[in-house]
Amino acid sequence: MRIPALSGASREGTLFFHFGGPGLHPRDFLPELRRRWSSYDADDALHGGKRLLA
């Protein structure tokens, strides 16, 4: 699955997920991860960046 940056000028790199074996299919796992990360406070020093990625 590839999602390009909204603005080429603000592109910073690549985020790669390797699921590493049996488990959830990426079609199930990634939307759940997005839902979870969207709930974090953007000002949280540890998890705020995850909200931006979501």
C-alpha positions as CSV (number, residue, x, y, z in Angstrom):
1,M,0.0,0.0,0.0
2,R,1.5,3.3,-0.9
3,I,0.1,6.7,0.0
4,P,2.1,9.7,-1.4
5,A,2.7,12.9,0.6
6,L,0.0,15.5,0.1
7,S,2.7,18.0,-0.9
8,G,6.0,16.8,-2.6
9,A,7.8,19.7,-0.9
10,S,6.9,18.5,2.6
11,R,7.8,14.8,1.9
12,E,10.1,13.5,4.6
13,G,10.7,9.9,3.9
14,T,9.1,6.5,4.1
15,L,7.3,4.6,6.7
16,F,7.6,0.8,6.2
17,F,5.6,-1.8,8.1
18,H,6.7,-5.4,8.1
19,F,4.2,-7.5,9.9
20,G,6.6,-10.3,10.5
21,G,4.6,-13.5,10.3
22,P,1.1,-14.8,10.7
23,G,-1.4,-12.4,12.1
24,L,-3.7,-9.7,10.8
25,H,-3.8,-8.8,7.2
26,P,-2.6,-5.3,6.5
27,R,-6.1,-4.4,5.2
28,D,-7.3,-5.0,8.8
29,F,-4.3,-4.0,10.8
30,L,-3.4,-0.6,9.3
31,P,-6.9,0.9,9.6
32,E,-7.0,-0.2,13.2
33,L,-3.6,1.3,13.8
34,R,-4.8,4.6,12.3
35,R,-7.9,4.6,14.5
36,R,-5.7,4.0,17.6
37,W,-3.1,6.6,16.6
38,S,-5.7,9.2,15.8
39,S,-6.8,9.1,19.5
40,Y,-3.4,10.3,20.8
41,D,-2.9,14.0,21.8
42,A,-0.8,15.8,19.2
43,D,1.1,17.5,22.0
44,D,2.1,14.3,23.7
45,A,5.9,14.1,23.6
46,L,6.0,10.3,23.2
47,H,2.9,9.6,21.0
48,G,2.1,13.0,19.3
49,G,4.0,12.1,16.1
50,K,1.8,9.0,15.7
51,R,-1.3,11.2,15.5
52,L,0.4,13.2,12.7
53,L,1.1,9.9,10.8
54,A,-2.5,8.7,11.3
